[in-house]
Amino acid sequence: MHIGYESRLKKEKVSGYDLFFKQIYYLTSIGDLEDLLPWEKGLEGERKNCNAYIRLIKDQLFITHGTHNRYSFLLRIYKHWSFPRSGVALQSTSFTSRPGDLISKDDFFLLSSGLRVLETSLENKVESNLE
């Protein structure tokens, strides 16, 4: 990621936007750090982050997604990425994210292929007898 970023800056002859490897690493791993830091400090408990709702009414599919987190993570923007390639169904994707993040940590994506991707952190803790 860092090599590609630096190459693009050179190709477009842009200056003043250099990022160190550690800066890009931090931007791409913040979601993992949110999970690892409480573990490192020995804190118990689970952090729930999002939920999804899906409903089919007649021939229309309705989806919604809610993310809940700390107030400091409230700022969100909607990003559109387009990487057109011949012979590939997925030409672009749209997702919610925070400024500076390369991915959606909200786990909500609308793909140009027609696929909708949602993730929920709701758990089903019903025990089963499938042994």
C-alpha positions, 0 to 999 in steps of 0.5 A, a space after each residue: 500500500 505504501 509503495 503504491 501510494 508513493 509511486 502515485 505521488 511521483 507519477 502525478 508530481 504531487 508534493 507535500 502529501 508524503 506519508 511514512 510507512 507507519 502512518 499508512 500502517 496505522 490508518 489501515 489497522 485501526 480496526 484491529 487495534 481497537 480489538 487488540 488494545 483492551 486485550 493487551 490491558 487485560 480488559 474483559 468484555 465484548 465491544 459490539 459495533 454494528 447491526 443490520 436489518 434486511 427485509 423483503 417486501 414483495 419484489 423489493 429488498 430493503 436493507 439498513 445498517 447501523 454502526 454504534 461506537 464512541 462519540 469520537 468515531 462519529 464523523 463518517 463520509 460516503 466513499 465511491 471507489 471505481 476500478 474498472 476492468 474488462 471481464 470483471 463484474 465488480 467495477 465499483 463499490 460504495 461504502 461508509 467510512 471515516 476520513 483517512 480510512 482506506 476501508 469501511 470499518 462499518 462493514 457496509 458495502 454497495 457493489 456495482 455487481 448488485 451485491 449488498 454486503 452487511 455485517 452485524 455483531 449481534 450474536 446468537 447464543 442459543 445452544 444447539 445439540 449439533 454434535 
